[in-house]
Amino acid sequence: MALMTGEQYIESLRRLKTRVYMFGEQVENWVDHPIIRPSINSVAMTYDLAQDPEYADLMTAKSSLTGKTINRFTHLHQSTEDLIRKVKMQRLLGQKTGACFQRCVGMDAFNAVFSTTYELDEAKGTKYHENFVKFLEMIQDEDLVVDGAMTDPKGDRGKAPHAQPDKDLFLRIVERRPDGIVVRGAKAHQTGAVNSHWHLIMPTIAMREADADYAVSFACPSDAEGLFMVYGRQSCDTRKLEDPCSVDVGNNRFGGQEALVVFDDVFIPNEYVFMAGEYEFAGMMVERFAGYHRQSYGGCKVGVGDVVIGAAALAAEYNGAEKASHIKDKLIEMTHLNETLFCCGIACSAEGHPTKAGNYQIDLLLANVCKQNVTRFPYEIVRLAEDIAGGLMVTMPSQKDFESELPAGRGGESVGEICRKYFATREDVDVEDRQKVLRLLENLCLGTAAVGYRTESMHGAGSPQAQRIMISRQGNIQGKKDLARAIAGIEK
Ligand SMILES: Cc1cc2nc3c(=O)[nH]c(=O)nc-3n(C[C@H](O)[C@H](O)[C@H](O)COP(=O)(O)OP(=O)(O)OC[C@H]3O[C@@H](n4cnc5c(N)ncnc54)[C@H](O)[C@@H]3O)c2cc1C
């Protein structure tokens, strides 16, 4: 199989025996569950767009491993052009779904594990790179989705993994066998975990010798024995249970998803192990994955930002306020912020360079600057969108009220007629269209999609301080002091 369709992807999930819990119960048919399905639809879009000749250049690539045409989400970047196409592909997906489409974390993990295992083997004489290449060839050939799993629960943030009172708060090796390892622990906040075929696990922080059992990287199928997931709630998620087709949901087709992934003594055969105790290389893997993922946000958040800006512009138009100079200026500001993020995504890609293993890596300083801006600008874009939208975005009666035929008015007008009368704006604007756009904005600013657009912008790929540490390391203040000395005529 070269490229799957969205429908084939959804059918492939039905064949997995993935164990999922939600609201305290095991979910049997999670593929069709109204809360989960929109996130599956978002991933399906990564398949459907790859089938469309219009997007072939962005969505597909020639595999550096097999020479076959593959989905770009499984590709090892071969050039700065590849890195740029990745960011453009992510913007496209954000525009088409208005949500998190979840497949980026796996792609970022592939590229980080590929280059790190190469250098690890070079230093230690191990065979992890060979293992990883075989694994990735299978993923590319079968066009599978892989959860990129880095974040451990971490317990007491002031203590190293081995010093935690509960040793499972960082994922670790609990047994070494001749044919593989047994792992125990969990990965938290895992994007797209439930609808992934495989998980690619990486350590969450740089480690010392005492943490060697925690320096572990491996791949594992979603339905492995001992693996299960607890689905994460999102704001307003149960609206999908009330009626998945209601205008109140805001985005009926697409969404994102996170879960706690638990490894309750899972056996990993040697062929899927990519690091097992080489703690000196944990930091390299973390830094590379984080770098790629910080680049990613210069694409996906920008695409969703395009939808926020478009919705705000429509809300202004429906209100009859679109010609006001301050509204125009606010839309300009939103666009300026959004395009600044895109500039950062493109810049760190254009300044990329090859790794020893041959795939391309982004410029680390610029990727961290990109993500640092992402921790701020979507919040300002959302603030301006809420300003333009007006209060009805959060006070609007339900779709059921708009449809109610219950007489309420003096003259027998129904609740629905009353709602349509008082929430009408321009004569040529359908009240339902106004409802739809305000609910979409609510979804993006405060509802299920805000998980991806706001809080993931803050913490995903690392909280803001993590980028500031990298910026301080990469910023070359010493070199800048030399420049100043030279211009000022100060001798060293
Ligand atoms: C929507 C969403 C999707 C995500 N998807 C994924 C995914 O697919 N894969 C994945 O691996 N991860 C994922 N993450 C996890 C993300 O990388 C983490 O949220 C992030 O690294 C922060 O970790 P935390 O949430 O545990 O926050 P915390 O570690 O609790 O951080 C909270 C605050 O405490 C500070 N802090 C924490 N520890 C220290 C310390 N030792 N010293 C000083 N300050 C400290 C932080 O800087 C921050 O300000 C996702 C997160 C979100 C919100």
The ligand as a Gaussian input file, in Angstrom:
#p B3LYP/6-31G(d) Opt

LIG

0 1
 C       -3.042000      20.293000      23.993000
 C       -1.726000      19.668000      24.273000
 C       -1.231000      18.679000      23.439000
 C       -0.019000      18.048000      23.724000
 N        0.429000      17.031000      22.902000
 C        1.534000      16.347000      23.234000
 C        1.973000      15.229000      22.456000
 O        1.355000      14.876000      21.461000
 N        3.084000      14.564000      22.832000
 C        3.788000      14.905000      23.937000
 O        4.755000      14.243000      24.247000
 N        3.408000      15.957000      24.704000
 C        2.304000      16.678000      24.383000
 N        1.909000      17.763000      25.148000
 C        2.641000      18.018000      26.388000
 C        3.473000      19.285000      26.445000
 O        4.719000      19.084000      25.848000
 C        3.567000      19.636000      27.945000
 O        2.299000      20.141000      28.324000
 C        4.648000      20.634000      28.257000
 O        5.917000      20.080000      28.056000
 C        4.525000      21.146000      29.698000
 O        4.491000      20.075000      30.606000
 P        3.311000      19.993000      31.658000
 O        2.025000      20.137000      30.958000
 O        3.553000      18.787000      32.458000
 O        3.442000      21.289000      32.536000
 P        4.297000      21.503000      33.845000
 O        5.574000      20.775000      33.747000
 O        3.444000      21.227000      35.008000
 O        4.597000      23.054000      33.743000
 C        3.785000      24.062000      34.345000
 C        4.675000      25.264000      34.655000
 O        5.694000      24.899000      35.571000
 C        6.968000      25.219000      35.049000
 N        7.902000      24.137000      35.442000
 C        7.734000      22.810000      35.302000
 N        8.791000      22.144000      35.758000
 C        9.651000      23.055000      36.211000
 C       10.946000      22.981000      36.808000
 N       11.560000      21.827000      37.015000
 N       11.554000      24.148000      37.108000
 C       10.951000      25.329000      36.885000
 N        9.724000      25.454000      36.338000
 C        9.081000      24.337000      36.002000
 C        6.795000      25.284000      33.538000
 O        7.751000      26.120000      32.922000
 C        5.376000      25.843000      33.432000
 O        5.391000      27.227000      33.542000
 C        0.724000      18.437000      24.859000
 C        0.241000      19.452000      25.692000
 C       -0.963000      20.072000      25.412000
 C       -1.471000      21.147000      26.352000

